[in-house]
């Protein structure tokens, strides 16, 4: 995601700041649950998940996802 003056801006509209999709609450984030595909083609959900933040352009809807700070810390420790 391009940055301009310390703000995340749209790839298609570099004059527009991307906005976080967090319902106006900075403490919220999105989660993707980890799943496995069984031999029989069934999806089995696990108790593991990954947290991420979503930013989008209000003009064109372009969006990008970024791991939360906590997820980045876990990656750095591996």
C-alpha positions in Angstrom: 0.0 0.0 0.0 1.5 3.3 -0.9 2.1 5.8 1.9 1.9 9.6 1.6 2.7 11.9 4.5 2.6 8.9 6.8 -0.9 7.8 5.7 -2.0 4.8 3.7 -3.4 5.9 0.3 -5.2 4.1 -2.5 -3.1 2.5 -5.3 -5.7 3.8 -7.8 -6.4 7.2 -6.2 -3.1 8.3 -4.5 -4.7 11.5 -3.4 -7.2 9.6 -1.2 -6.4 8.1 2.2 -7.5 4.5 2.8 -9.8 4.0 5.7 -9.7 1.1 8.2 -12.7 -1.2 8.0 -13.1 -1.5 11.8 -16.6 -0.1 12.5 -15.1 3.0 14.0 -13.5 1.0 16.9 -9.7 0.9 16.8 -9.7 -2.2 19.0 -11.4 -4.4 16.4 -9.8 -6.5 13.7 -10.8 -9.2 11.3 -10.0 -12.9 11.7 -9.6 -15.8 9.3 -9.9 -19.2 10.8 -7.6 -22.0 9.8 -9.2 -25.0 8.2 -8.1 -28.3 6.7 -9.6 -30.3 3.9 -10.2 -33.9 4.7 -9.6 -36.8 2.4 -13.3 -37.0 1.7 -13.5 -33.3 0.7 -15.0 -32.0 3.9 -13.8 -28.8 5.5 -12.7 -29.2 9.1 -12.3 -26.0 11.1 -9.5 -25.7 13.7 -9.1 -23.6 16.8 -6.4 -21.5 15.1 -6.9 -18.2 13.4 -5.0 -15.2 12.0 -5.9 -11.6 12.8 -5.6 -8.9 10.2 -6.7 -5.3 9.5 -8.5 -4.2 6.3 -8.1 -0.8 4.6 -10.2 0.3 1.7 -10.7 3.2 -0.7 -14.0 5.0 -0.4 -13.9 5.9 -4.1 -13.2 2.6 -5.9 -13.4 -0.1 -3.1 -9.8 -1.2 -3.6 -8.8 -2.9 -0.4 -5.7 -4.4 1.2 -5.1 -6.5 4.3 -2.3 -6.4 6.8 -1.5 -8.7 9.7 -2.2 -7.2 13.1 0.8 -6.2 15.3 0.3 -9.3 17.4 0.5 -11.6 14.4 3.6 -9.8 13.2 5.2 -10.4 16.6 4.4 -14.1 16.3 6.1 -14.2 12.8 9.2 -12.5 14.1 9.6 -15.0 16.9 9.6 -18.0 14.4 
